[in-house]
Amino acid sequence: MAQAPAKRTPDDAGRSIRELDVVRLLAEVKLDEGRLPIGAMGTAVYRHRDGEAFEVEFIEPFPVVVTLRASELTALHG
């Protein structure tokens, strides 16, 4: 019988994301410039506090750098 995948904690999320990884948004982010939709892809350009948060650069739907919690992101590896 297959087991359900383990829930990812914020700690797990931050540890799996490295600087310069391509990441995907897990939640919509509303900014003064507009909104970043769920699934928007960007690049983690700076890692805060052992992976608790990241500066992420997005090009689409508009160019912006924003600070996001690790729990709002997933890394796209391989």
Contacts in CASP RR format, 6 or more apart in sequence:
PFRMAT RR
TARGET T0000
AUTHOR 0000-0000-0000
METHOD contacts of the structure
MODEL  1
MAQAPAKRTPDDAGRSIRELDVVRLLAEVKLDEGRLPIGAMGTAVYRHRD
GEAFEVEFIEPFPVVVTLRASELTALHG
10 52 0 8 1.000
10 69 0 8 1.000
10 70 0 8 1.000
10 71 0 8 1.000
11 70 0 8 1.000
13 70 0 8 1.000
13 71 0 8 1.000
13 73 0 8 1.000
13 74 0 8 1.000
14 47 0 8 1.000
14 50 0 8 1.000
14 51 0 8 1.000
14 52 0 8 1.000
14 54 0 8 1.000
14 70 0 8 1.000
15 51 0 8 1.000
16 75 0 8 1.000
16 77 0 8 1.000
17 23 0 8 1.000
17 44 0 8 1.000
17 47 0 8 1.000
17 51 0 8 1.000
17 54 0 8 1.000
17 70 0 8 1.000
17 73 0 8 1.000
17 75 0 8 1.000
18 44 0 8 1.000
18 47 0 8 1.000
18 75 0 8 1.000
19 44 0 8 1.000
19 45 0 8 1.000
19 46 0 8 1.000
19 47 0 8 1.000
20 43 0 8 1.000
20 44 0 8 1.000
20 45 0 8 1.000
21 43 0 8 1.000
21 44 0 8 1.000
21 75 0 8 1.000
21 76 0 8 1.000
21 77 0 8 1.000
22 41 0 8 1.000
22 42 0 8 1.000
22 43 0 8 1.000
22 75 0 8 1.000
22 76 0 8 1.000
23 41 0 8 1.000
23 42 0 8 1.000
23 43 0 8 1.000
23 44 0 8 1.000
23 54 0 8 1.000
23 56 0 8 1.000
23 73 0 8 1.000
23 74 0 8 1.000
23 75 0 8 1.000
23 76 0 8 1.000
24 39 0 8 1.000
24 40 0 8 1.000
24 41 0 8 1.000
24 42 0 8 1.000
24 73 0 8 1.000
24 74 0 8 1.000
24 76 0 8 1.000
25 36 0 8 1.000
25 37 0 8 1.000
25 38 0 8 1.000
25 39 0 8 1.000
25 40 0 8 1.000
25 41 0 8 1.000
25 68 0 8 1.000
25 72 0 8 1.000
25 73 0 8 1.000
26 38 0 8 1.000
26 39 0 8 1.000
26 71 0 8 1.000
26 72 0 8 1.000
26 73 0 8 1.000
26 74 0 8 1.000
27 38 0 8 1.000
27 72 0 8 1.000
28 35 0 8 1.000
28 36 0 8 1.000
28 37 0 8 1.000
28 38 0 8 1.000
29 35 0 8 1.000
29 36 0 8 1.000
29 40 0 8 1.000
29 66 0 8 1.000
29 68 0 8 1.000
29 72 0 8 1.000
31 64 0 8 1.000
31 66 0 8 1.000
33 62 0 8 1.000
33 64 0 8 1.000
34 61 0 8 1.000
34 62 0 8 1.000
35 61 0 8 1.000
36 58 0 8 1.000
36 61 0 8 1.000
36 64 0 8 1.000
36 66 0 8 1.000
37 61 0 8 1.000
40 58 0 8 1.000
40 60 0 8 1.000
40 61 0 8 1.000
41 58 0 8 1.000
41 60 0 8 1.000
41 76 0 8 1.000
42 56 0 8 1.000
42 57 0 8 1.000
42 58 0 8 1.000
42 59 0 8 1.000
43 56 0 8 1.000
43 57 0 8 1.000
44 54 0 8 1.000
44 55 0 8 1.000
44 56 0 8 1.000
44 73 0 8 1.000
44 75 0 8 1.000
45 54 0 8 1.000
45 55 0 8 1.000
45 56 0 8 1.000
45 57 0 8 1.000
45 65 0 8 1.000
46 54 0 8 1.000
46 55 0 8 1.000
47 54 0 8 1.000
48 54 0 8 1.000
48 55 0 8 1.000
48 67 0 8 1.000
51 70 0 8 1.000
52 69 0 8 1.000
52 70 0 8 1.000
53 67 0 8 1.000
53 68 0 8 1.000
53 69 0 8 1.000
53 70 0 8 1.000
54 67 0 8 1.000
54 68 0 8 1.000
54 70 0 8 1.000
54 73 0 8 1.000
55 65 0 8 1.000
55 66 0 8 1.000
55 67 0 8 1.000
56 65 0 8 1.000
56 66 0 8 1.000
56 67 0 8 1.000
56 68 0 8 1.000
56 73 0 8 1.000
57 63 0 8 1.000
57 64 0 8 1.000
57 65 0 8 1.000
58 64 0 8 1.000
58 65 0 8 1.000
58 66 0 8 1.000
END
